[in-house]
């Protein structure tokens, strides 16, 4: 067979394998009532001399989420996003409809790969006895600020272990999951913003 045909068939097989794996990940995520994740967040840009690393955690229930990262809490109640900054004593409230549709928000963190990306298998690594299979995601939209994304998946649990986002401006965002807990006991008001708790804060409604 011509070499070009063999290469096409190999690429097609890699894409099919990637799609199958991602469907398994998506199905696993949707099977949980809620998910609590502790993670390490890294931001680097060699040209700008940026190399930052911090810890964060997020609780997800369907589209609802509560994210704690870099001293700020972000809450989504199904309608609005509340960004709470204790340092500035300020709460910013904005409709979800005003958010960047291409941004990988906590709501999309475990499912963003379903639309808008070309998918293909990448390298496989052994991480402390776990086999992590990476899938390369390339945006279909050529105007996207994202160059490519590597999604590391634990082949046994089908849980996402690592997310590496390479942007066209040279920045790289790395999210590494330290713990992945599911179906945890949760307060009924977990995703409810109680304005009375922030009476001394400036409330900025966009």
C-alpha positions in Angstrom: 0.0 0.0 0.0 1.2 3.5 -0.7 3.0 5.1 2.3 0.6 8.0 2.4 -2.4 5.6 2.8 -0.6 3.7 5.6 0.1 7.0 7.4 -3.5 8.1 7.0 -4.8 4.8 8.4 -2.4 5.0 11.3 -3.6 8.5 12.1 -7.2 7.5 11.8 -6.6 4.6 14.2 -5.0 6.9 16.7 -7.9 9.3 16.5 -10.4 6.5 17.0 -8.5 5.2 20.0 -8.4 8.7 21.5 -12.2 9.2 21.0 -12.9 5.8 22.6 -10.8 6.6 25.6 -12.3 10.1 26.0 -15.8 8.7 25.8 -15.0 6.4 28.7 -13.7 9.3 30.7 -16.8 11.3 30.0 -19.1 8.5 30.9 -17.2 7.9 34.2 -17.4 11.6 35.2 -21.1 11.7 34.5 -21.7 8.6 36.6 -20.7 10.5 39.8 -23.1 12.6 41.9 -20.2 15.0 42.8 -16.5 15.3 42.5 -13.9 16.9 44.8 -10.4 17.5 43.4 -7.2 18.8 45.1 -4.7 19.9 42.5 -1.4 21.6 41.7 -1.6 24.6 39.4 1.4 25.8 37.4 1.9 28.7 35.1 5.1 29.3 33.1 6.3 31.4 30.2 10.0 31.3 29.6 10.1 34.5 27.4 8.4 36.5 30.2 10.4 34.8 33.0 7.2 33.5 34.6 7.3 30.3 36.7 4.5 30.1 39.3 3.1 27.1 41.2 0.3 26.9 43.7 -2.3 24.5 45.1 -6.1 24.6 44.7 -9.2 22.6 45.1 -12.6 22.4 43.4 -15.9 20.8 44.1 -18.1 19.9 41.1 -21.7 18.8 41.0 -23.0 18.8 37.4 -22.4 22.3 36.1 -22.2 23.8 39.6 -18.8 24.4 41.2 -16.8 26.0 44.0 -13.2 26.7 43.2 -10.5 27.9 45.6 -7.3 29.1 43.9 -4.7 31.8 44.6 -6.5 33.2 47.6 -9.8 33.6 45.7 -13.0 31.6 45.8 -15.1 31.3 42.6 -18.7 30.0 42.9 -21.2 29.1 40.2 -24.8 28.5 41.2 -26.2 27.7 37.8 -26.8 31.3 36.8 -24.1 33.6 38.0 -20.4 33.4 38.8 -19.3 34.9 42.1 -15.6 35.8 42.5 -14.8 36.4 46.1 -11.5 38.1 47.1 -10.9 38.3 50.8 -7.7 40.3 50.2 -9.6 43.1 48.3 -12.8 42.5 50.3 -14.7 42.5 47.1 -17.2 40.2 45.4 -17.7 40.3 41.6 -21.0 38.9 40.3 -21.3 38.2 36.6 -23.8 36.1 34.5 -22.3 32.9 33.1 -23.5 34.1 29.7 -20.8 36.8 29.9 -18.0 34.4 30.4 -15.6 33.5 27.6 -17.2 30.5 25.8 -13.8 29.1 24.9 -12.4 29.2 28.5 -11.9 25.9 30.3 -14.0 26.7 33.4 -14.3 24.3 36.3 -17.7 23.2 34.8 -15.9 22.2 31.6 -12.7 20.9 33.3 -13.6 17.3 32.9 -15.6 17.5 29.7 -14.2 20.3 27.6 -12.6 17.9 25.1 -16.0 16.7 23.8 -16.3 19.5 21.2 -14.0 21.7 19.2 -10.8 19.6 19.2 -9.0 17.2 17.0 -8.1 14.2 19.2 -5.2 11.8 18.9 -3.2 9.5 21.2 0.1 10.8 22.4 2.7 9.3 24.8 2.0 7.0 27.7 3.9 7.4 31.0 4.3 5.4 34.2 3.6 7.6 37.2 4.2 5.9 40.5 2.9 2.6 39.1 0.0 4.1 37.3 -0.2 4.2 33.5 -1.1 7.7 32.3 -2.1 7.9 28.7 -1.9 11.3 27.1 -4.3 12.5 24.4 -3.4 15.5 22.3 -6.2 18.0 21.7 -5.7 20.6 18.9 -8.4 23.3 18.6 -10.3 23.1 15.3 -10.7 26.9 15.5 -7.5 28.4 14.1 -8.2 31.7 15.9 -8.1 29.9 19.3 -5.5 31.3 21.8 -4.7 27.7 22.7 -2.0 26.0 20.6 -2.6 22.5 21.9 -3.6 20.6 25.1 -2.3 17.4 26.5 -4.8 15.5 28.6 -3.3 12.8 30.9 -5.7 10.0 31.8 -5.2 7.2 34.3 -6.0 4.1 32.1 -7.3 2.1 35.0 -9.6 4.5 36.7 -10.4 6.6 33.6 -9.9 9.7 35.8 -8.0 12.8 34.5 -4.6 13.1 36.1 -3.0 16.0 34.3 -3.9 18.8 32.0 -1.2 20.7 30.0 -2.4 23.7 28.0 0.1 25.3 25.6 -1.0 28.8 24.5 0.2 30.7 21.4 1.7 33.5 23.5 4.2 31.0 24.9 2.4 30.4 28.2 1.9 26.9 29.6 -0.7 26.0 32.2 -0.3 22.7 34.0 -2.9 21.2 36.3 -1.9 18.0 38.2 -4.5 16.2 40.2 -3.3 15.2 43.7 -6.6 13.7 44.9 -9.8 12.8 43.1 -12.8 12.0 45.4 -16.3 11.2 44.4 -19.8 11.1 45.9 -18.8 13.0 49.0 -21.3 14.3 51.7 -22.0 17.8 50.8 -23.9 20.7 52.4 -27.1 21.8 50.6 -25.9 25.4 50.4 -22.4 24.4 49.0 -23.1 26.4 45.7 -25.3 29.1 47.2 -23.9 32.6 47.5 -24.9 34.1 50.9 -24.5 37.9 50.6 -25.1 38.4 54.3 -21.7 36.8 55.0 -20.0 39.6 53.0 -21.7 42.7 54.5 -18.3 44.5 54.7 -17.3 43.6 51.1 -17.8 45.7 48.0 -20.3 43.9 45.8 -19.6 44.5 42.1 -22.5 43.4 39.9 -21.6 43.3 36.2 
